[in-house]
Amino acid sequence: MYTINLVSIPFVVFFAWAKGRGLLRWAVMAYLFGFWSFIFLLFVKTKPIKIYEIPQYLKDLITARGFKNKLKDIKYPSDLQN
């Protein structure tokens, strides 16, 4: 393999991510075919990029922990006004 194939991997992987494709598969293709992988990527359809959301139970846990830490700072009723 040529070093140009190794140089092409980050570029092809970024372009594959922008098209919504699997990164590992395209990294292997870039390793094998080099910059020719861009031509293959031009012909595949674009998929929406998956945005992973934080699960609701984890959001609730973080909110409860933050509220608990705020309650530790309160010693007098006048502290509630700040």
N, C-alpha and C positions, 0 to 999 in steps of 0.2 A: 504494500500500500504506500501511497505517496503522502507526503506531509500536507499537501493541498487538501486531501480528504479529511485530515484532522482539523484543518483550519475551517473547512466548510461545515463541520458539525454544529457549532453554535449558531451560525446563520440559518441553516436549514431548520434546526430545532425551534428557533424563534419564529420563523415563518410558519412552521407547522402549528405552533401554539396559536398564532394569529388566525390560522384557518380552522382552529378547533380540532386538531387531529392529535393522535397519540404521539407523545414525544419520544418514547423509547424506540418505537418502530422506525420513526423517521431519522433518529440518530444512527441506527444501524444502517439504514439505506444511505445516509450521507457518508458513513464510513466506507461503505462498499462502492458507491457510485460518485461520491464527491459532489461537486456543484451541479452535476446533472440531475440531482434530486429536485432542484428547483423546477425543472421542466415537468416532472411528475406532479409536483405540488400545484402547479398551475391548472392541472386538469381535474383535480379533486374538488368536490363541492365544499363550500364553507359551512361548518357547523357552528351553532352558538357556543361561545366559551362558557364552561360551567363555572359559576361562582358559588363557592361553598359557603353556606351560612352556618353560623354558630347555633347549635341546638338550643331550644327554649329552656330546658332544664339547666343548662350551663349558664345561660344568661341570668336565670333566677338565682342561681348559686352565687354568682359574682355580685349581683345586686344586694342580696342578703348579707354577704360578707362586708361589702362597702357600708351598708347601713349599720351593721354591728360595730364597725370601726368608728363611725361618726358618733354612735351612742357612747362610746368609751370616753370621748372628749367632753361630754356634757356632765358637769358636776352641780351646777346651780340652774335654777329656772331662767336666770338672765342669760345664760349661754344659748338658750334656744332662739333668742332674738338675733343672734349674730349669724 
